[in-house]
């Protein structure tokens, strides 16, 4: 934790703290928030942190607890520790380089070194790391192209079963350029409009981070939120209110990039821990 803070403070980031309890999280189809009275425990601090960018803070980071209902497993907790950082004037390529520098820095300061072993696999943390598009990864590893997986509503199933277990061995890997329906808060890629400037970072088949070039068009963002809300209704999930203050501030937000990185999972990798239970003081079952 100290290594992470030093990394950002030495690079002129401001550490911020935003509320854990909010009236409206960003609507996302597959992320379920815990109700807290008429409000919600935030699944991520992104809504408030982007509003800080809109207010003129150009480099911000936060380490905080986040909450997602129904998430429990060897790599999941319903309450977990998230690191998020945002940079004005940056895009998702800048964030990939940030990840390369941050994780190498944290590994070095924690004593793990630039070459680490996770669950029997030797990982070389020297940059550059692999960059593979979603389209290319599905062509390499999946039983069908990504477009067919989306049409058959099997994208998540195939990603988890066939693609993720092949990513990030020997060197970490960035899975990038997501189809637009899978990137509701990300900006379209100018050179390839059907995809968005979004990536996820994988180490030994485990996702550590999700980042993207930020969408700053409030009308387009509202349209995408409405699509997510309609899909939640279709599959029988609860729908939270539209985050109106966020959409209002989005019109003043500069071009920027932002990312969320699971600190519990990073500690898993740096301590060679097979499950998330080994890196937290208390699991839900212990309370």
Beta strands, then each sheet from edge to edge (+ up, - down):
strand 1: 14-15
strand 2: 21-22
strand 3: 35-36
strand 4: 39-41
strand 5: 59-67
strand 6: 79-88
strand 7: 115-118
strand 8: 121-124
strand 9: 130-133
strand 10: 173-179
strand 11: 188-189
strand 12: 192-203
strand 13: 206-213
strand 14: 256-262
sheet 1: 1+ 5+ 6- 14+ 13- 12+ 10- 9-
sheet 2: 1+ 5+ 6- 14+ 13- 12+ 11-
sheet 3: 2+ 4- 3+
sheet 4: 7+ 8-
end
